Every structure is written in C-alpha cells, then in structure tokens.
C-alpha cells in the first residue's frame, strides 16, 4: 500500500514550481528599466533621449536641448512616437533610427539604441 504522508509535500512543490515558472515571464520583476537613444555622434538637435517607462502618456528626458521633455503619444514593439515641444520624434526601437519633424521639416538620424534592465 502506498504512503500518503509525502503527498502534501509533493503538492506543495508542484504548486511552487508552477508559481515560479509563471513569474519568469512577468516583466514586472525588474525593479528598474531604461531605454535610451544616444545621438551625440550625429548632428541631431539633442544628444540623448531617455525613457524610464514606455507607454502612452509617459514622459522621457531629452538631454542637450532647450526642450528637455518628450511625451509618448503612441508606442509599439517597433517604434515610439512622441511630442517634443512643437515638433514630433519617432524612435525606431529595433534600429535606433530617430526621425524628427519640426515645422514640416523631416530629418533622420542614426542613433545608438540601448536597453537596460535591473
């Protein structure tokens, strides 16, 4: 006859394994994440754009410009569209390409894209 004394232990281990495996796919486990576009090596009107959060309505920091903030108006896995003062910025997340539109003048810059999670 089998021993049922170890059954609660086995069930607890299975439940713990299922819980931990579901948490590995959760992106909220990282305490800090940052996405940046370094344009300091090209002739862009700013040196860097940094986002701590990427969602509609979130703001990012623009370094090296008189307008120091961008507001995300739409975002996907491939791009971020943001308002930047009176102009717009489109950031391509896979290539690092940055497209600025200001007074109907469109300019493209090949910037360095970086993601950091901790």
PyMOL CGO cylinders between C-alpha atoms (Angstrom):
from pymol import cmd
from pymol.cgo import CYLINDER

trace = [
    CYLINDER, 0.00, 0.00, 0.00, 1.46, 3.46, -0.96, 0.3, 1, 1, 1, 1, 1, 1,
    CYLINDER, 1.46, 3.46, -0.96, 2.36, 6.02, 1.68, 0.3, 1, 1, 1, 1, 1, 1,
    CYLINDER, 2.36, 6.02, 1.68, 0.30, 9.20, 1.55, 0.3, 1, 1, 1, 1, 1, 1,
    CYLINDER, 0.30, 9.20, 1.55, 2.43, 11.02, 4.11, 0.3, 1, 1, 1, 1, 1, 1,
    CYLINDER, 2.43, 11.02, 4.11, 4.55, 12.69, 1.42, 0.3, 1, 1, 1, 1, 1, 1,
    CYLINDER, 4.55, 12.69, 1.42, 1.55, 13.77, -0.72, 0.3, 1, 1, 1, 1, 1, 1,
    CYLINDER, 1.55, 13.77, -0.72, 1.24, 17.30, 0.83, 0.3, 1, 1, 1, 1, 1, 1,
    CYLINDER, 1.24, 17.30, 0.83, 4.97, 17.88, 0.25, 0.3, 1, 1, 1, 1, 1, 1,
    CYLINDER, 4.97, 17.88, 0.25, 4.71, 16.81, -3.40, 0.3, 1, 1, 1, 1, 1, 1,
    CYLINDER, 4.71, 16.81, -3.40, 1.67, 19.03, -3.98, 0.3, 1, 1, 1, 1, 1, 1,
    CYLINDER, 1.67, 19.03, -3.98, 3.44, 21.98, -2.35, 0.3, 1, 1, 1, 1, 1, 1,
    CYLINDER, 3.44, 21.98, -2.35, 6.50, 21.50, -4.57, 0.3, 1, 1, 1, 1, 1, 1,
    CYLINDER, 6.50, 21.50, -4.57, 4.37, 21.26, -7.73, 0.3, 1, 1, 1, 1, 1, 1,
    CYLINDER, 4.37, 21.26, -7.73, 2.48, 24.42, -6.76, 0.3, 1, 1, 1, 1, 1, 1,
    CYLINDER, 2.48, 24.42, -6.76, 5.73, 26.27, -6.03, 0.3, 1, 1, 1, 1, 1, 1,
    CYLINDER, 5.73, 26.27, -6.03, 7.21, 25.20, -9.38, 0.3, 1, 1, 1, 1, 1, 1,
    CYLINDER, 7.21, 25.20, -9.38, 4.10, 26.33, -11.26, 0.3, 1, 1, 1, 1, 1, 1,
    CYLINDER, 4.10, 26.33, -11.26, 4.14, 29.70, -9.49, 0.3, 1, 1, 1, 1, 1, 1,
    CYLINDER, 4.14, 29.70, -9.49, 7.83, 30.33, -10.18, 0.3, 1, 1, 1, 1, 1, 1,
    CYLINDER, 7.83, 30.33, -10.18, 7.57, 29.33, -13.82, 0.3, 1, 1, 1, 1, 1, 1,
    CYLINDER, 7.57, 29.33, -13.82, 4.73, 31.80, -14.36, 0.3, 1, 1, 1, 1, 1, 1,
    CYLINDER, 4.73, 31.80, -14.36, 6.75, 34.60, -12.74, 0.3, 1, 1, 1, 1, 1, 1,
    CYLINDER, 6.75, 34.60, -12.74, 9.69, 34.22, -15.11, 0.3, 1, 1, 1, 1, 1, 1,
    CYLINDER, 9.69, 34.22, -15.11, 7.57, 35.59, -17.95, 0.3, 1, 1, 1, 1, 1, 1,
    CYLINDER, 7.57, 35.59, -17.95, 6.44, 38.59, -15.91, 0.3, 1, 1, 1, 1, 1, 1,
    CYLINDER, 6.44, 38.59, -15.91, 8.22, 41.78, -16.97, 0.3, 1, 1, 1, 1, 1, 1,
    CYLINDER, 8.22, 41.78, -16.97, 7.40, 43.46, -13.66, 0.3, 1, 1, 1, 1, 1, 1,
    CYLINDER, 7.40, 43.46, -13.66, 10.12, 41.50, -11.85, 0.3, 1, 1, 1, 1, 1, 1,
    CYLINDER, 10.12, 41.50, -11.85, 12.74, 44.06, -12.85, 0.3, 1, 1, 1, 1, 1, 1,
    CYLINDER, 12.74, 44.06, -12.85, 12.91, 46.96, -10.45, 0.3, 1, 1, 1, 1, 1, 1,
    CYLINDER, 12.91, 46.96, -10.45, 14.43, 49.36, -12.96, 0.3, 1, 1, 1, 1, 1, 1,
    CYLINDER, 14.43, 49.36, -12.96, 14.39, 49.59, -16.74, 0.3, 1, 1, 1, 1, 1, 1,
    CYLINDER, 14.39, 49.59, -16.74, 15.64, 52.28, -19.06, 0.3, 1, 1, 1, 1, 1, 1,
    CYLINDER, 15.64, 52.28, -19.06, 15.59, 52.76, -22.82, 0.3, 1, 1, 1, 1, 1, 1,
    CYLINDER, 15.59, 52.76, -22.82, 17.85, 55.36, -24.41, 0.3, 1, 1, 1, 1, 1, 1,
    CYLINDER, 17.85, 55.36, -24.41, 18.78, 56.72, -27.82, 0.3, 1, 1, 1, 1, 1, 1,
    CYLINDER, 18.78, 56.72, -27.82, 22.29, 58.23, -27.95, 0.3, 1, 1, 1, 1, 1, 1,
    CYLINDER, 22.29, 58.23, -27.95, 22.57, 60.76, -30.78, 0.3, 1, 1, 1, 1, 1, 1,
    CYLINDER, 22.57, 60.76, -30.78, 25.74, 62.51, -29.58, 0.3, 1, 1, 1, 1, 1, 1,
    CYLINDER, 25.74, 62.51, -29.58, 27.82, 61.29, -32.54, 0.3, 1, 1, 1, 1, 1, 1,
    CYLINDER, 27.82, 61.29, -32.54, 25.44, 62.64, -35.19, 0.3, 1, 1, 1, 1, 1, 1,
    CYLINDER, 25.44, 62.64, -35.19, 24.23, 66.20, -35.84, 0.3, 1, 1, 1, 1, 1, 1,
    CYLINDER, 24.23, 66.20, -35.84, 20.89, 65.76, -34.07, 0.3, 1, 1, 1, 1, 1, 1,
    CYLINDER, 20.89, 65.76, -34.07, 19.35, 68.73, -32.21, 0.3, 1, 1, 1, 1, 1, 1,
    CYLINDER, 19.35, 68.73, -32.21, 19.81, 66.80, -28.93, 0.3, 1, 1, 1, 1, 1, 1,
    CYLINDER, 19.81, 66.80, -28.93, 22.41, 64.42, -27.54, 0.3, 1, 1, 1, 1, 1, 1,
    CYLINDER, 22.41, 64.42, -27.54, 20.21, 61.75, -25.95, 0.3, 1, 1, 1, 1, 1, 1,
    CYLINDER, 20.21, 61.75, -25.95, 16.59, 60.72, -25.33, 0.3, 1, 1, 1, 1, 1, 1,
    CYLINDER, 16.59, 60.72, -25.33, 15.92, 58.54, -22.25, 0.3, 1, 1, 1, 1, 1, 1,
    CYLINDER, 15.92, 58.54, -22.25, 12.73, 56.74, -21.22, 0.3, 1, 1, 1, 1, 1, 1,
    CYLINDER, 12.73, 56.74, -21.22, 12.19, 55.01, -17.88, 0.3, 1, 1, 1, 1, 1, 1,
    CYLINDER, 12.19, 55.01, -17.88, 8.71, 53.81, -18.88, 0.3, 1, 1, 1, 1, 1, 1,
    CYLINDER, 8.71, 53.81, -18.88, 7.35, 53.24, -22.37, 0.3, 1, 1, 1, 1, 1, 1,
    CYLINDER, 7.35, 53.24, -22.37, 3.58, 53.62, -22.56, 0.3, 1, 1, 1, 1, 1, 1,
    CYLINDER, 3.58, 53.62, -22.56, 1.17, 56.19, -23.96, 0.3, 1, 1, 1, 1, 1, 1,
    CYLINDER, 1.17, 56.19, -23.96, 1.35, 59.36, -21.87, 0.3, 1, 1, 1, 1, 1, 1,
    CYLINDER, 1.35, 59.36, -21.87, 4.74, 58.59, -20.30, 0.3, 1, 1, 1, 1, 1, 1,
    CYLINDER, 4.74, 58.59, -20.30, 7.45, 61.24, -20.47, 0.3, 1, 1, 1, 1, 1, 1,
    CYLINDER, 7.45, 61.24, -20.47, 11.09, 60.97, -21.37, 0.3, 1, 1, 1, 1, 1, 1,
    CYLINDER, 11.09, 60.97, -21.37, 14.11, 63.19, -20.83, 0.3, 1, 1, 1, 1, 1, 1,
    CYLINDER, 14.11, 63.19, -20.83, 15.84, 64.96, -23.72, 0.3, 1, 1, 1, 1, 1, 1,
    CYLINDER, 15.84, 64.96, -23.72, 19.47, 65.82, -22.96, 0.3, 1, 1, 1, 1, 1, 1,
    CYLINDER, 19.47, 65.82, -22.96, 21.35, 68.54, -24.81, 0.3, 1, 1, 1, 1, 1, 1,
    CYLINDER, 21.35, 68.54, -24.81, 18.32, 70.53, -25.95, 0.3, 1, 1, 1, 1, 1, 1,
    CYLINDER, 18.32, 70.53, -25.95, 16.36, 73.56, -24.78, 0.3, 1, 1, 1, 1, 1, 1,
    CYLINDER, 16.36, 73.56, -24.78, 13.21, 71.41, -24.76, 0.3, 1, 1, 1, 1, 1, 1,
    CYLINDER, 13.21, 71.41, -24.76, 14.01, 68.86, -22.07, 0.3, 1, 1, 1, 1, 1, 1,
    CYLINDER, 14.01, 68.86, -22.07, 11.00, 66.55, -22.20, 0.3, 1, 1, 1, 1, 1, 1,
    CYLINDER, 11.00, 66.55, -22.20, 9.10, 64.35, -24.68, 0.3, 1, 1, 1, 1, 1, 1,
    CYLINDER, 9.10, 64.35, -24.68, 5.65, 62.83, -24.17, 0.3, 1, 1, 1, 1, 1, 1,
    CYLINDER, 5.65, 62.83, -24.17, 4.83, 59.48, -25.75, 0.3, 1, 1, 1, 1, 1, 1,
    CYLINDER, 4.83, 59.48, -25.75, 1.69, 59.63, -27.90, 0.3, 1, 1, 1, 1, 1, 1,
    CYLINDER, 1.69, 59.63, -27.90, 1.90, 56.03, -29.17, 0.3, 1, 1, 1, 1, 1, 1,
    CYLINDER, 1.90, 56.03, -29.17, 4.24, 53.08, -28.73, 0.3, 1, 1, 1, 1, 1, 1,
    CYLINDER, 4.24, 53.08, -28.73, 4.65, 49.55, -30.02, 0.3, 1, 1, 1, 1, 1, 1,
    CYLINDER, 4.65, 49.55, -30.02, 7.38, 46.91, -30.07, 0.3, 1, 1, 1, 1, 1, 1,
    CYLINDER, 7.38, 46.91, -30.07, 8.94, 48.55, -33.15, 0.3, 1, 1, 1, 1, 1, 1,
    CYLINDER, 8.94, 48.55, -33.15, 8.58, 52.31, -32.63, 0.3, 1, 1, 1, 1, 1, 1,
    CYLINDER, 8.58, 52.31, -32.63, 7.79, 55.17, -30.24, 0.3, 1, 1, 1, 1, 1, 1,
    CYLINDER, 7.79, 55.17, -30.24, 6.01, 58.35, -31.38, 0.3, 1, 1, 1, 1, 1, 1,
    CYLINDER, 6.01, 58.35, -31.38, 6.43, 61.32, -29.07, 0.3, 1, 1, 1, 1, 1, 1,
    CYLINDER, 6.43, 61.32, -29.07, 5.59, 65.03, -28.92, 0.3, 1, 1, 1, 1, 1, 1,
    CYLINDER, 5.59, 65.03, -28.92, 8.68, 67.19, -28.48, 0.3, 1, 1, 1, 1, 1, 1,
    CYLINDER, 8.68, 67.19, -28.48, 7.77, 70.82, -27.93, 0.3, 1, 1, 1, 1, 1, 1,
    CYLINDER, 7.77, 70.82, -27.93, 6.13, 71.95, -31.18, 0.3, 1, 1, 1, 1, 1, 1,
    CYLINDER, 6.13, 71.95, -31.18, 7.60, 69.03, -33.11, 0.3, 1, 1, 1, 1, 1, 1,
    CYLINDER, 7.60, 69.03, -33.11, 7.47, 65.26, -33.12, 0.3, 1, 1, 1, 1, 1, 1,
    CYLINDER, 7.47, 65.26, -33.12, 10.02, 62.50, -32.65, 0.3, 1, 1, 1, 1, 1, 1,
    CYLINDER, 10.02, 62.50, -32.65, 9.69, 58.96, -33.97, 0.3, 1, 1, 1, 1, 1, 1,
    CYLINDER, 9.69, 58.96, -33.97, 12.13, 56.45, -32.48, 0.3, 1, 1, 1, 1, 1, 1,
    CYLINDER, 12.13, 56.45, -32.48, 12.61, 53.05, -34.13, 0.3, 1, 1, 1, 1, 1, 1,
    CYLINDER, 12.61, 53.05, -34.13, 13.29, 50.57, -31.35, 0.3, 1, 1, 1, 1, 1, 1,
    CYLINDER, 13.29, 50.57, -31.35, 14.98, 47.89, -33.45, 0.3, 1, 1, 1, 1, 1, 1,
    CYLINDER, 14.98, 47.89, -33.45, 17.43, 50.06, -35.44, 0.3, 1, 1, 1, 1, 1, 1,
    CYLINDER, 17.43, 50.06, -35.44, 17.85, 53.19, -33.28, 0.3, 1, 1, 1, 1, 1, 1,
    CYLINDER, 17.85, 53.19, -33.28, 16.80, 55.45, -36.14, 0.3, 1, 1, 1, 1, 1, 1,
    CYLINDER, 16.80, 55.45, -36.14, 15.35, 58.73, -34.90, 0.3, 1, 1, 1, 1, 1, 1,
    CYLINDER, 15.35, 58.73, -34.90, 13.08, 60.85, -37.13, 0.3, 1, 1, 1, 1, 1, 1,
    CYLINDER, 13.08, 60.85, -37.13, 12.31, 64.43, -36.09, 0.3, 1, 1, 1, 1, 1, 1,
    CYLINDER, 12.31, 64.43, -36.09, 9.57, 66.60, -37.59, 0.3, 1, 1, 1, 1, 1, 1,
    CYLINDER, 9.57, 66.60, -37.59, 9.66, 70.31, -36.85, 0.3, 1, 1, 1, 1, 1, 1,
    CYLINDER, 9.66, 70.31, -36.85, 7.90, 73.00, -38.95, 0.3, 1, 1, 1, 1, 1, 1,
    CYLINDER, 7.90, 73.00, -38.95, 7.19, 70.35, -41.62, 0.3, 1, 1, 1, 1, 1, 1,
    CYLINDER, 7.19, 70.35, -41.62, 10.92, 69.63, -41.94, 0.3, 1, 1, 1, 1, 1, 1,
    CYLINDER, 10.92, 69.63, -41.94, 11.71, 65.94, -41.52, 0.3, 1, 1, 1, 1, 1, 1,
    CYLINDER, 11.71, 65.94, -41.52, 15.21, 64.83, -40.52, 0.3, 1, 1, 1, 1, 1, 1,
    CYLINDER, 15.21, 64.83, -40.52, 16.55, 61.33, -39.86, 0.3, 1, 1, 1, 1, 1, 1,
    CYLINDER, 16.55, 61.33, -39.86, 19.43, 60.38, -37.56, 0.3, 1, 1, 1, 1, 1, 1,
    CYLINDER, 19.43, 60.38, -37.56, 21.10, 57.03, -36.96, 0.3, 1, 1, 1, 1, 1, 1,
    CYLINDER, 21.10, 57.03, -36.96, 21.42, 56.94, -33.18, 0.3, 1, 1, 1, 1, 1, 1,
    CYLINDER, 21.42, 56.94, -33.18, 22.56, 54.20, -30.84, 0.3, 1, 1, 1, 1, 1, 1,
    CYLINDER, 22.56, 54.20, -30.84, 19.67, 52.41, -29.11, 0.3, 1, 1, 1, 1, 1, 1,
    CYLINDER, 19.67, 52.41, -29.11, 20.24, 50.80, -25.71, 0.3, 1, 1, 1, 1, 1, 1,
    CYLINDER, 20.24, 50.80, -25.71, 18.02, 49.00, -23.19, 0.3, 1, 1, 1, 1, 1, 1,
    CYLINDER, 18.02, 49.00, -23.19, 18.92, 48.40, -19.58, 0.3, 1, 1, 1, 1, 1, 1,
    CYLINDER, 18.92, 48.40, -19.58, 17.05, 46.30, -17.02, 0.3, 1, 1, 1, 1, 1, 1,
    CYLINDER, 17.05, 46.30, -17.02, 17.96, 45.52, -13.45, 0.3, 1, 1, 1, 1, 1, 1,
]
cmd.load_cgo(trace, "trace")
